Structure formats: structure tokens, C-alpha cells
Amino acid sequence: MLTRNFLFLLYLCLTVQSASLSTISNVAPRYDTLGRIVNSHDGCLVQLTVPGKAPLYYQYGTVYENCTQDGPICDGKCGYLGNLFSVYSSPDLESWTLISDNVLPELAKDNSHISYWEANVGYNSNTNSFIMLYWSGHYGFVDNHIAVATSTTPDGPFINSPPIAVRGASIISDTVALFVDNDGTA
């Protein structure tokens, strides 16, 4: 009996010891594989699987320009204009690789006078495509539409699609979160 219990405890210890833990800090900056601070803000972190590949974590977010604001009052430029979206991938939430610092190239056409934030990405198994919802100054505080872009891969590039009108809403401010449940419903 002692031998079976000992072997069982040894099995548990080896199993627990082989598990890998990651510590995620909201205070310390994340660095990519080239030693640069990850420039991906107010977006989403999601685990996605591409057929034939191991699942990876993807972080999509706003790329803010390096900007110095004049004085303590927001001037409406820093953080509002010039934004693009980045995507990074990681197998373990610690080692981050920059895939693109402009995963939705169409933003560069008018980001000097239109603001973009909050990229959220999920997979649509009905269309076999990756869907990005994001906040756009074209709609944001103006009407009830949410900007949409699609890609055949999580790496992009994403291409704009017609915006989605949200039923029952008159103005969308920053409610573009995307949640896909385990049963595939969004």
C-alpha cells in the first residue's frame, strides 16, 4: 500500500513540476523578441488556432505614435491621431514576436484626421475568416455602426468590410468588445 501511495505522489509531483507557469505583469512592460517594448494597446489578447499549426496567443492593439503633448491639458492630437493596429504572437505569453505594426493598412489613408482604437479579433468558423471589430472615428460618437475588417489568417492583412449597425443603439462610443463563447456563438 505504501508503495502505491508513494508512486502516486511521485507521479503527481512530476506532473506538477513539468507544468509551465507564466507570470503576467500589468506594471512591467512586455518586450518582443527583438528587445523592443510591445506597442499594442487597448485591444485584445486571444488564443487562436490555424489549421495544421499549434495554437498561439495573439495580441492585437493600437500602435500609438511617439508623441509629446504640450502642457497638462489634452490637445486632441497625442493618442488620437496617427494610430494603426499591430499584431504580435506568442506560444507562451512571455516571448512576443511582432507580426505587423500595420495589420489593417487602410487606416493609414486617413489616420491623420480620423482616430482608431480597440481592435478585437475572433474567428468565424462559418466563413473560415478572422473578424476584427474596432472603434472608428467614422462612426464612434456619430452613429450606431461598428467598423469591421476580415482576414483569412490571424496575421492579416485585414481588409475593411461594410460596418455593422447595432440594433437598439443610437450612438456607439467604445463598445466594440468581441466575445466568442466555447459553443462558437459571439
C-alpha positions in Angstrom: 0.0 0.0 0.0 2.8 2.4 0.9 4.5 1.7 -2.5 1.3 2.5 -4.5 0.8 5.7 -2.5 4.4 6.7 -2.9 4.3 6.1 -6.7 1.1 8.1 -6.9 2.6 11.0 -5.0 5.8 10.8 -7.2 3.6 10.9 -10.3 1.7 14.0 -9.0 5.0 15.7 -8.2 6.4 15.0 -11.6 3.2 16.1 -13.3 3.0 19.4 -11.4 6.7 20.1 -11.8 6.6 19.7 -15.6 3.8 22.3 -15.9 5.0 25.7 -17.1 3.7 28.8 -15.5 3.8 32.4 -16.8 3.7 35.5 -14.7 2.0 38.4 -16.4 2.5 41.8 -15.0 0.4 44.9 -15.7 3.2 47.1 -14.4 6.3 45.8 -16.2 6.5 46.3 -19.9 6.4 43.4 -22.3 9.3 43.1 -24.8 9.3 41.4 -28.2 11.9 39.0 -29.5 14.0 41.9 -30.7 14.0 43.6 -27.3 11.5 46.4 -28.2 8.6 47.3 -25.9 5.4 45.7 -27.3 3.4 48.6 -28.9 -0.1 47.2 -28.7 -2.6 48.9 -26.5 -6.4 48.8 -25.7 -7.0 45.8 -28.0 -7.4 42.1 -27.2 -5.4 39.1 -26.3 -6.8 35.9 -27.8 -5.7 32.3 -28.4 -6.3 31.2 -32.0 -5.6 28.0 -33.9 -4.6 28.0 -37.5 -5.3 24.5 -39.1 -2.1 22.4 -39.1 -0.4 24.6 -36.6 -0.1 24.7 -32.8 -2.4 27.3 -31.0 -0.8 30.7 -30.5 -1.7 33.7 -28.4 -2.3 36.9 -30.5 -2.2 40.4 -29.1 -3.9 43.0 -31.3 -3.9 46.6 -30.3 -3.4 50.3 -31.1 0.0 51.4 -32.2 0.4 54.9 -30.7 2.8 57.3 -32.2 5.7 58.6 -30.1 4.1 61.9 -29.2 4.8 64.7 -26.7 1.8 66.7 -25.5 2.1 70.4 -24.9 1.1 71.0 -21.3 -1.1 69.1 -18.9 -4.4 69.5 -21.0 -5.1 67.0 -23.8 -4.5 68.7 -27.1 -6.6 66.2 -29.1 -3.6 65.0 -31.1 -1.5 62.7 -28.9 -3.1 59.3 -28.8 -6.0 60.4 -31.0 -4.5 60.7 -34.5 -1.9 58.7 -36.4 -2.9 55.4 -34.9 -2.5 52.0 -36.6 -3.1 48.4 -35.3 -0.4 45.9 -34.5 -0.4 42.1 -34.0 2.1 40.1 -32.0 2.1 36.3 -31.5 3.4 34.2 -28.6 3.4 30.5 -27.8 3.7 31.1 -24.1 2.5 34.7 -23.2 6.2 35.6 -22.5 8.0 35.5 -25.8 6.3 38.0 -28.2 7.0 38.3 -32.0 5.9 41.3 -33.9 4.0 40.1 -37.0 2.8 43.5 -38.2 2.7 47.1 -36.9 0.0 47.9 -39.5 -2.2 44.8 -39.8 -5.1 46.9 -41.3 -3.3 49.0 -43.9 -6.4 51.0 -44.9 -6.1 53.0 -41.7 -3.1 54.8 -43.0 -5.2 56.5 -45.6 -6.9 58.9 -43.2 -5.5 58.3 -39.7 -4.0 61.8 -39.8 -7.5 63.2 -39.1 -9.6 60.1 -38.0 -9.0 58.2 -34.8 -8.9 54.4 -34.5 -8.7 52.2 -31.3 -9.7 49.0 -29.7 -9.0 46.2 -32.2 -10.8 43.0 -31.2 -10.4 39.8 -33.2 -12.2 36.5 -33.3 -12.5 33.5 -35.7 -15.7 32.9 -37.6 -16.0 29.2 -38.4 -18.9 29.8 -40.8 -16.8 31.9 -43.1 -13.4 30.5 -42.2 -12.1 34.0 -41.6 -10.8 36.2 -38.8 -13.0 39.1 -37.9 -11.8 42.4 -36.4 -14.2 44.8 -34.8 -12.7 48.2 -33.9 -13.5 51.7 -32.9 -13.5 54.1 -35.8 -13.9 57.9 -35.7 -16.1 57.5 -38.8 -18.8 56.0 -36.6 -17.7 56.1 -32.9 -19.5 59.1 -31.4 -21.6 59.6 -34.6 -24.0 56.7 -35.1 -24.7 53.1 -34.3 -22.2 51.4 -36.6 -19.1 49.4 -35.7 -16.2 49.1 -38.0 -15.4 45.6 -39.3 -12.4 44.1 -41.1 -11.7 40.5 -42.2 -8.6 38.3 -43.0 -8.0 34.7 -44.0 -5.2 34.5 -41.4 -4.8 35.9 -37.9 -1.6 37.6 -39.2 -3.5 39.7 -41.6 -3.6 41.8 -43.5 -7.2 42.7 -42.6 -9.4 44.4 -45.1 -12.4 46.6 -44.3 -15.9 45.3 -44.8 -19.2 47.2 -44.5 -19.8 48.4 -40.9 -22.3 46.6 -38.7 -25.3 48.5 -37.4 -26.1 47.6 -33.8 -29.8 47.2 -33.2 -31.3 49.2 -30.4 -28.3 51.6 -30.2 -28.2 55.2 -31.4 -24.6 56.0 -30.8 -21.7 53.6 -30.2 -18.9 55.1 -28.1 -16.4 52.4 -27.1 -18.5 49.3 -27.0 -16.7 47.2 -29.6 -15.6 44.2 -27.5 -15.9 40.9 -29.2 -16.5 37.7 -27.2 -16.8 34.3 -28.8 -18.1 31.6 -26.4 -17.0 27.9 -26.3 -20.0 27.0 -28.4 -18.9 29.3 -31.2 -21.6 32.0 -30.6 -20.4 35.6 -30.5 
